[in-house]
Each structure stands twice: as structure tokens, then as C-alpha cells.
């Protein structure tokens, strides 16, 4: 499994140096804290399993759910899995909007 976040494109492994007291440098890989989470999508009415960092989970809670977080984030900052879920949510929202506007009871005749 790759050490990448399923939501944020910027969160991945970083390489660098471990520097000792005598200034010896050895290569080191800094792994990110990836955990598996299961979020509820209220718009899609299903659970979505995502591997992400606790920092991203804090942001999702701040936006009050995965749906609001993905809708408000730009696609440039999202990973492929998050973009596909965002597209599903947008299609569902647009479908509901079109259904409501095509309803004959909402049309007023003058």
C-alpha cells in the first residue's frame, strides 16, 4: 500500500537527512500518519472508506461532514479518489435541483 492520502494531494512521504551531534548525515524517510476512516455521505446515502491523516479528519469535522468538505475544496487540491466522490456528489445535487425546477407546481403562469 502506498503511503499517500486519499483526499489531499500534498500529503505524501518526504525524504531528508538525520543529522547526528557530530554532524553525520544519513538518509531518512519521514512517513506520514495514515489511518483508515469510514465517513458517512448524507447526500449519497452510503459509507465511504478513506485512508487519510488525522489533520484532514479535523478539517472534515470543521466543515461538518465529508460532503461539505469535498464541495468546498478545489479539485486541484484533491486526489483521484476524492475527485470521483466529489463528482458523484455534484451529480446527485444537480439531479435534485433539476427535478425540483421541472416540477409543474413550481411554475407560475401569468
Residue pairs with C-beta under 8 A, 6 or more apart in sequence:
1 51
3 12
3 13
3 31
3 32
3 34
4 11
4 12
4 13
4 34
4 79
5 11
5 12
5 32
5 34
5 51
5 52
5 53
5 56
5 79
6 50
6 51
6 52
6 79
6 81
6 82
7 50
7 52
7 56
7 78
7 79
7 81
7 82
8 52
8 53
8 56
8 77
8 78
8 79
9 76
9 77
9 78
9 79
10 77
11 32
11 52
11 53
11 56
12 32
13 29
13 30
13 31
13 32
14 29
14 30
14 32
15 27
15 28
15 29
15 30
16 27
16 28
16 30
17 25
17 26
17 27
17 28
18 25
18 26
18 27
18 28
19 25
20 26
32 53
33 53
33 54
34 51
34 52
34 53
35 51
35 52
35 53
35 54
36 49
36 50
36 51
37 49
37 50
37 51
37 52
37 57
38 47
38 48
38 49
38 50
39 47
39 48
39 50
39 60
39 65
39 66
40 46
40 47
40 48
40 65
40 66
41 47
41 48
41 65
41 66
41 67
41 85
41 89
42 65
42 67
43 67
43 89
43 92
43 93
44 67
44 85
44 88
44 89
44 92
48 66
48 85
50 66
50 81
50 82
59 69
60 66
60 69
63 69
63 72
66 85
67 89
70 78
70 82
70 85
70 86
70 89
71 86
71 89
71 90
71 93
73 82
73 86
75 83
75 86
78 86
100 106
